[in-house]
Amino acid sequence: LPNVTNIDASTSSLESDSHVVNEEADSERYSTDMSPTSEEIDGKEAIYEQDISFE
C-alpha cells in the first residue's frame, strides 16, 4: 500500500509540474504567434465600430 501511495504522489506531482511548464511554453508561443493576428483583429474591430457609427 505505501508503494502505491508513493507512486500516485510522484505521478501527480510530475503531472502538475509538467502542466505548469507546458502552460508557460504555450503562453510564450501564444504571445508570439498571436501578436500579428490580434493586431489584425483589432483593426477589423475598429473598422466594424466605424461602420456601426456610420449607420
N, C-alpha and C positions, 0 to 999 in steps of 0.2 A: 504493500500500500504506500509506504513512504516514497518508493521509487516512482510510482505513478504520479504522485503529487509533485515530486521534483520535476518530472518530465513536463507535466502540464504547466508548472510555473515558468520553467525555462522557455517553453514554446510560446506562452502568452507574452512574456517579456520580449522575446525575439520578434514576434509579430508586431507588437506595438512599436518597438524601436524601428523596424524596417518601414512601418507605415509612416512614421514621422519623417524619416529620411525621404521616402517617396513623395510625401506631400511637399516637402521643401523643394525637391527637384522639379516636381510638377509646377509649383508656383513660379519657380525661376523660368521654366520653359514657357509658362503661360505669359508672364510679363514680357518676355522677349518676343514670342510669336504673335501675341495678341496686340502689341503696340500699334502696328500699322493698321490692323483690322479695326481696332477700337477708334482710331482716328477717322477711318472711312465711315464707320457707323455714326460717329459724332457729326460728320459733315452731312450725312443723309438726314439725320435728325434735325439739324439746323435748317436745312432746305425744307423739310417737311413742316417744321413750325412756321416758316415763312409762308408756305402755301396756305396753311390754315388761316394765318392773319390776313392774307390777301383776300380770301373769301369773306 
